[in-house]
Amino acid sequence: MDGNGRWAKSQNLDRVEGHKQGVKVVKKVVKYCVKKKIKYLTLYTLSKENFKRPKSELLFLFKLFVETLENELSLLLENNIKFSVIGDLKKIDKLVLFKLKTVERLTVKNSSLYLNLAISYSSRNEIVNAVKHINKSNVSISEKTINQYLMTSFMPDPDFLIRTGGEYRISNFLLWQIAYTELFFTKILWPDFNESHLDEAITNYKNRERRFGKTSEQISN
């Protein structure tokens, strides 16, 4: 969800206003995914590298997380949304972590949409930790065991990845999991992203031929 800061700058606003607008877009996208019967949605909220940002901005983001979780819990419950968080949670403010875990607990039985927030997340770090845990468990390293020890072990690999903001890179997000994921890049800044943009991306995805290493002839056969 890239572009909050640049959006604020283009509006002659402080960066925090971009984050506020970004939260409003998250709510719209989540509700629309429920409507479209999308089963899994993972939002790259804050990377581990983002912790190099000014402390004042990080404190605001943590405060915004808490307020949003408190305000939108009813949305999650009413729409049967299961909430979870992935990332290096040791770096997260204790109050924010308490709120995150509380919402996880309160929505654990929901099943309409699995909503995952990636906070303080680094895919490289995730893979390294998975290998370390496998070594401690004294089991053989394979694709299957690595998948089992990843933070995303509870969900399938993503079919589709959308990156907003005009950047053409993955930025350390789900590097293992997106081996065969279809990628979509848009110049739309996240605070301007809306349901019609999501529809456009989904239509683009539906018109693609997913081969998974096979030829067109093998797929048609």
Buried (B, 14 or more C-beta within 10 A) or exposed (E): BBBBBBBBEEEEEBBBBBBBBBBEBBEEBBBBBBEEEBEBBBBBBBBBEBEEEEEEBBEBBBBBBBEBBEEBBEEBBEBEBBBBBBBBBEEBBEEBBEBBEBBEEEBEEBEBBBBBBBBBBBBEBBBEBBEEBBEEEEEEEEEEBBBBBBBBEEBEBBBBBBBBBEEEEBBBBBBBBBEEBBEBBBEBBBBBBEBEBBEEBBEBBEEEEEEEEEEEEEEEE
